[in-house]
Amino acid sequence: MSTEQRDTVFIGKKPIMAYVTSTLIQLANLPSVNIKARGMSIGRAVDVAQIISRKTENSGYMIGNISIGSESLESQDGKTRNVSTIEIEVKRNTQ
């Protein structure tokens, strides 16, 4: 498993708290974790990052770099479609 896989949480259709828990577990061992999502899951990724930064304010986590983009994917009908992507870095507050 590459290091990119270990410090990345991919957002899908599970409940939001499953991703929050997964991210917090990874943050216990790593200085920062990237939350990645695309398409309809982007809102869920933003919610996960906000829950971690606001609800665990006393634990010292904050949102770092945010990058947005798009990927070309082939749909089931064979057409190429552009899908929006987001990557949110959540890291320990170093103050």
Secondary structure as GFF3:
##gff-version 3
##sequence-region A 1 95
A	DSSP	alpha_helix	3	6	.	.	.	ID=ss1
A	DSSP	beta_strand	8	10	.	.	.	ID=ss2
A	DSSP	alpha_helix	16	29	.	.	.	ID=ss3
A	DSSP	beta_strand	32	38	.	.	.	ID=ss4
A	DSSP	three_ten_helix	39	41	.	.	.	ID=ss5
A	DSSP	alpha_helix	42	55	.	.	.	ID=ss6
A	DSSP	three_ten_helix	57	59	.	.	.	ID=ss7
A	DSSP	beta_strand	61	74	.	.	.	ID=ss8
A	DSSP	beta_strand	80	92	.	.	.	ID=ss9
###
